[in-house]
Amino acid sequence: QAITHLPLGAEDADAVHVELHSGEKRELVFKLGSGIEVNVRDDDPVAELKVDGGKLTLQIDRDGALTLESQGKVEIKGSEVAVEAQGQLTLKGSTVNIN
């Protein structure tokens, strides 16, 4: 296990914090103050990004499942955008506008 917290003696909200765990659990934890946290591990979720205490969370599981949760606006833009599901596709919202 290795842990670095810079600058020395800084409050968590003001520091760069890195943890590296090996052994029974292998994990890398990287924090930039209290605003950004990135976790990469050999167990589900294998990758996780948290912004500003959970205002945005991106999670990737070993089976490829992807979860994006945001307390803010989410936009997907591109010259072409395709949405395809092998199974059920569900759209929910107080209003759903198509075209």
C-alpha positions, 0 to 999 in steps of 0.5 A: 500500500502506498499513499501520497497526500500533497502538499503535506498537511493540506486539508483534503479539499485542497490536496492531491491524494493518491492511494495505491493498494495491492494484495487482496484488493488492487485499487488506485484512488486519485482525488483532486481536492474535494472536486474530483475522485477517480477509482480504478480496481479489479472488482466491480465497479472497475472504474468510477468517476465522481465529480463534486461529491456525486453531482456526476457519477460515471461507473463502468463494470467488468461486464461492460455495463456503463452507468452515468448519473448527473444532477445537472444537464446531460447533452449528447451531440455529434454529426450523427448519433445512433441509439440501439438496444439489443433488448428493450429501449426505454425513454422516460421524462416529464416531457419527451420531444422527438423532432 
